[in-house]
Amino acid sequence: MVNIDITKQLQGASGDMNLDVKLHIKQGEFVALSGKSGSGKTTLLRILAGLEQASGEISVDEKIWLDRKNNLAPQQREIGFVFQDYALFENMSVEENLLFVNKDKTLAEHLLEVTELTELKNRLPHKLSGGQKQRVALCRSLMNRPKILLLDEPLSALDPAMRTKLQNEILTLHKEFNITTIMVSHDPSEIYRLSSRVIVLNEGKVINDGSPKEILLKTTGSAKFSFDGELLDIIKVDVINIAIISIGQQLVEVVVSDEEIKNLTIGQAINVSTKAFTPIIKA
Ligand SMILES: Nc1ncnc2c1ncn2[C@@H]1O[C@H](COP(=O)(O)OP(=O)(O)OP(=O)(O)O)[C@@H](O)[C@H]1O
């Protein structure tokens, strides 16, 4: 069990802001940490890792990491950390990057196998793709068999196919190591696929905490489908108006009436929902 009860004064975009978070996270949970830019997500992870000061208490399985008298150094906290940038040792091969943390060759070989990196174990980081580097960073973060894995948007720079591949690998390793995982993510499909709990921060405070279904699905009420997107364009084809809307990685076209157009502005954030239709799903 991870117990967090911390505060820290931050300089938010529009003046001072207090990061004020109280959470209990169960062993083996996969928590997605979400919320607007500047809401305090990275700072919270850095405080957990011991990379940033804060007041309050953090304890993990009865062991105190932070309180009035104690403040364990990052290397004494049993954590693995993967950031958006890979931060690998450039002069060391893939395998050396892992063994630098811990000389356990069997574990290194196993992690490289799960992430399909065995063939690349002698390569230097500059000869790897972004996705491969991020897999090395993930393997390295697990070399000390940490109690908590902190992931700060580790997949945001990758293309959709590589993202999905790494999501599956993260999930495999999370389950195998039964490691408590906290992952910052803005991507609803990623959050839904990986996490068992979603915590939403706003202005340094937890404003939502629940299962991915409770937090992410908006199809309550009579609407059957509901998507948030951005209105990119409205084009006229013969007598009908078609709105071009970007939803996630996809563009969709929706027919709109002359009446509806009056309330729409290009670039606007909009919601698309429908009440009664039978979608066809193809694999
Ligand atoms: N050590 C610090 N002292 C004071 N203010 C800080 C400190 N570190 C970060 N901040 C400020 O606190 C706010 C929250 O930053 P943080 O990086 O935690 O947000 P975030 O939710 O991770 O945002 P993003 O999604 O853009 O990465 C920002 O306005 C930032 O400038």
PDBQT file of the ligand as one rigid body, heavy atoms in Angstrom, charges set to zero:
ROOT
HETATM    1  N1  LIG A 301       9.747  23.227  -8.091  1.00  0.00    +0.000 N 
HETATM    2  C1  LIG A 301       8.722  24.001  -8.443  1.00  0.00    +0.000 A 
HETATM    3  N2  LIG A 301       8.443  25.130  -7.745  1.00  0.00    +0.000 NA
HETATM    4  C2  LIG A 301       7.401  25.916  -8.080  1.00  0.00    +0.000 A 
HETATM    5  N3  LIG A 301       6.597  25.677  -9.105  1.00  0.00    +0.000 NA
HETATM    6  C3  LIG A 301       6.813  24.572  -9.852  1.00  0.00    +0.000 A 
HETATM    7  C4  LIG A 301       7.879  23.668  -9.547  1.00  0.00    +0.000 A 
HETATM    8  N4  LIG A 301       7.853  22.654 -10.439  1.00  0.00    +0.000 NA
HETATM    9  C5  LIG A 301       6.810  22.911 -11.274  1.00  0.00    +0.000 A 
HETATM   10  N5  LIG A 301       6.194  24.065 -10.919  1.00  0.00    +0.000 N 
HETATM   11  C6  LIG A 301       4.987  24.655 -11.545  1.00  0.00    +0.000 C 
HETATM   12  O1  LIG A 301       3.885  23.868 -11.121  1.00  0.00    +0.000 OA
HETATM   13  C7  LIG A 301       2.927  23.712 -12.181  1.00  0.00    +0.000 C 
HETATM   14  C8  LIG A 301       2.668  22.236 -12.415  1.00  0.00    +0.000 C 
HETATM   15  O2  LIG A 301       3.746  21.672 -13.154  1.00  0.00    +0.000 OA
HETATM   16  P1  LIG A 301       3.780  20.135 -13.589  1.00  0.00    +0.000 P 
HETATM   17  O3  LIG A 301       4.954  19.963 -14.500  1.00  0.00    +0.000 OA
HETATM   18  O4  LIG A 301       3.727  19.280 -12.385  1.00  0.00    +0.000 OA
HETATM   19  O5  LIG A 301       2.405  19.983 -14.391  1.00  0.00    +0.000 OA
HETATM   20  P2  LIG A 301       1.876  18.799 -15.304  1.00  0.00    +0.000 P 
HETATM   21  O6  LIG A 301       0.483  18.520 -14.858  1.00  0.00    +0.000 OA
HETATM   22  O7  LIG A 301       2.835  17.663 -15.280  1.00  0.00    +0.000 OA
HETATM   23  O8  LIG A 301       1.847  19.470 -16.732  1.00  0.00    +0.000 OA
HETATM   24  P3  LIG A 301       2.103  18.862 -18.224  1.00  0.00    +0.000 P 
HETATM   25  O9  LIG A 301       0.910  17.990 -18.528  1.00  0.00    +0.000 OA
HETATM   26  O10 LIG A 301       2.161  20.069 -19.087  1.00  0.00    +0.000 OA
HETATM   27  O11 LIG A 301       3.408  18.100 -18.184  1.00  0.00    +0.000 OA
HETATM   28  C9  LIG A 301       3.495  24.434 -13.381  1.00  0.00    +0.000 C 
HETATM   29  O12 LIG A 301       2.857  25.695 -13.483  1.00  0.00    +0.000 OA
HETATM   30  C10 LIG A 301       4.983  24.595 -13.063  1.00  0.00    +0.000 C 
HETATM   31  O13 LIG A 301       5.506  25.763 -13.614  1.00  0.00    +0.000 OA
ENDROOT
TORSDOF 0
